[in-house]
Amino acid sequence: MEPKFCQSCGMPLNDNNKGTNTNGSRNEDYCTWCYKDGKYTQDMTMEQMIEHCAQFTEEINKQSGQNLSVEQAKEMMRQFFPHLKRWKQS
């Protein structure tokens, strides 16, 4: 099965970190830090989200086995995030 990612921050999704819909059910597209009770937890631009996520570069490196600098992580996010549902241009 292909891994799913939060469609806002790009974090890998699993049953323990999925956000919630207005009815309390688990949301299949967003993590609990980005989406709660049927709405985004923070109003921000894609670039603000990248800056926010970049502070977790060390954790990303641990989980992925990579050794990215913060700037490299930001650049990867700038390539990846426009493909996520929240940031796609309609």
C-alpha positions in Angstrom: 0.0 0.0 0.0 1.3 3.4 -1.0 2.0 5.7 2.0 -0.4 8.6 2.5 0.7 12.0 3.4 -1.1 14.9 5.1 -2.4 17.1 2.3 -1.3 20.2 4.2 2.1 19.5 5.8 3.3 16.4 4.0 3.7 14.3 7.1 3.2 10.6 6.7 -0.3 9.7 7.9 -1.3 6.7 10.0 -4.3 5.8 12.1 -2.8 7.5 15.2 -2.3 11.0 13.7 -5.2 11.6 11.4 -7.2 14.8 11.9 -11.0 14.8 12.6 -14.1 15.8 10.7 -16.9 17.8 12.1 -18.7 14.6 13.2 -15.6 13.4 15.0 -14.7 10.7 12.4 -11.1 10.5 11.2 -10.1 12.5 8.2 -8.2 10.5 5.6 -6.4 13.5 4.1 -5.0 15.6 7.0 -3.1 15.1 10.2 -4.3 16.1 13.6 -1.9 19.0 13.8 -3.3 20.5 10.5 -7.0 19.6 10.7 -9.4 19.3 13.6 -13.2 19.3 13.9 -13.5 19.7 10.1 -11.3 22.8 9.7 -7.6 23.7 9.4 -6.0 24.4 12.8 -4.0 27.3 11.4 -4.6 29.9 8.7 -1.3 30.2 6.8 0.2 30.3 3.3 2.1 27.5 1.8 5.4 29.3 2.4 4.5 29.8 6.1 3.7 26.1 6.3 7.2 25.3 4.8 8.8 27.6 7.4 6.9 26.0 10.1 7.7 22.4 9.0 11.4 23.3 8.5 11.9 23.5 12.2 11.4 19.7 12.3 14.2 19.0 9.8 16.2 17.0 12.4 13.1 14.8 13.1 12.5 14.4 9.3 16.1 13.3 8.9 15.8 10.7 11.7 12.7 9.2 10.3 13.8 9.2 6.6 17.5 8.3 7.1 18.5 11.5 5.3 20.9 14.2 6.3 19.2 17.3 4.9 20.1 20.8 5.9 17.2 23.1 6.8 17.5 24.8 3.4 17.5 21.5 1.5 14.4 20.4 3.5 12.7 23.7 2.6 13.6 23.3 -1.1 12.2 19.7 -1.1 9.0 21.0 0.5 8.7 23.8 -2.1 8.8 21.0 -4.8 6.3 18.7 -2.9 3.8 21.0 -1.3 2.2 22.4 -4.5 1.0 18.8 -5.2 -0.8 18.5 -1.9 -4.6 19.1 -1.9 -4.5 22.2 0.4 -2.0 24.0 -1.8 -3.0 23.0 -5.3 -3.9 25.9 -7.5 -7.5 25.5 -8.7 
